[in-house]
Amino acid sequence: MASRPGDDAVGAAIGSSGVVIETARLRIRSYRDADLADLVGLAGDWEIARWVGTIPHPYTEADGREWIARVQENHATGRPRRFAIALKKTDRLIGGVGLDGTTGDGSEEPALGYWVGQPYWGNGYAREATAAVIDYGFRTLGLETIRAYTDPGNVASQKVLLHCGLQNVGKIELLKPTHHGEQRAPLFRISRPEVSA
């Protein structure tokens, strides 16, 4: 049985450093300046960049500083769409998630994007963070639909999307090929759940 967005969510709060979403094991929050070394180390891994077309490779400290500043500015607006994924116990950065990812084909529809550093694969963190951010998108941002696409070869990411309630709705023609040269990619979509009164 697929989980529904919010199954793992504990709650979202707005603090002085922006929106923080907590789940059973994760703190989904703004990036902090202290995250720079972990961000560069994790995002700079080719095993991450090969699947996430928007992460430059090699990933430099300048890339990390620019990204952290952009996310911090996003959180200062009060309705952020980009987040760091941190372990709740240690608050250590393990990845990123957001609702402003590339749509792949130029669509205006909100697009989910996420990545988890390779040392943290296989623990269900991507599913937990993705479900919480989808719930945030529907409940807090009032989004009607959320889409995502993956490199056709990224089966693990496709399983995360399906587990979180997105459905494979076909393929899209990409404006920019994937790192593997693919011109078409599977498209996934979820709509806001109907809430009965």
Secondary structure by P-SEA (a helix, b strand, c coil): ccccccccccccccccccbbbbccccccccccccaaaaaaaaaacaaaaaacccccccccaaaaaaaaaaaaaaaaaccccbbbbbcccccccccccccccccccccccbbbbbcccccccccaaaaaaaaaaaaaaaccccccbbbbbccccaaaaaaaaaaacccccccccccccccccccbbbbbbcccccccc
